[in-house]
Amino acid sequence: MVRTETKLQTKLNKTLDHLKKQTWSGKVIEEHRALRVLRFSKSDLFFLAAIPLLSNALLWFFWEEIALFWMGTSYFFLNPIIDGLKFGLLELIGTDLFLYVPLIKAHTPSPYEWWFAFAWAFVLIAATQLPSKKLLPIRYLCGLLGGVQLSAQLYFTMFESIAGINSLDYLTDVMTASCYWIWLTPWLLTLTFNVFPFSLAHKLRLTALCVCYLIFSFPVQYAFQAFVLNEFSNIWVPMMFFIASLPLNILAVICFYSMGMAWPMPEEELRSN
């Protein structure tokens, strides 16, 4: 009797273990990626370092052409709009690299522009109440931009004068930060994407996509910011930072990373812990 119960118990435990690994439709439940162990060979470790090093080496070698391309693109967009457009040479801190910055005129807002910015912030916040669920991402974006603009203006009203914000200094700072972000992106990808057993072509492709996007979007973003800050005033600095600056570039890299993680991964390279 005892032996029979033991056999039944053993069989029942095996059945339960089997059921735990299946869905209600009978499909096998795949082990979560976080519970898996990746096997690294010497060649994998080599490419982990080689891909970002190669990316940075190409950036260094072609930096002068990239900087001239940025200046030419900015000049193409800004010259018909800004009279007497000039560029200043900016050296990146800690390097021998340089950057051409459009020399915009910094000025404070008029009372009418100040109150218009206030009203615009409230309009964006009110847009978060749009009824359609399909517009949910736009509602979130409007709430973010409206909240940032409104809180910034309240801060300038109560604690610090808007006159202390120099648009040209802001533009040079965010352009410098975005340049460093271009150099840093391949290293972030090698720590978050290249550690997975994707093919070498996929790893090179994602790195190239991110870096090329940042290079080609850079002059358009900052030409737009230079136009707004030169034609209007520094009251729009907080909103410009989120619309066309470093946060947008970070979000773009995250989107490319999400796309890359959807690419097929060879399962034979994974083993359970």
Summary of the structure (lengths in Angstrom):
residues: 273
radius of gyration: 26.5
end to end distance: 38.1
largest distance: 99.9
contacts: 731
relative contact order: 0.13
helix: 71%
strand: 7%
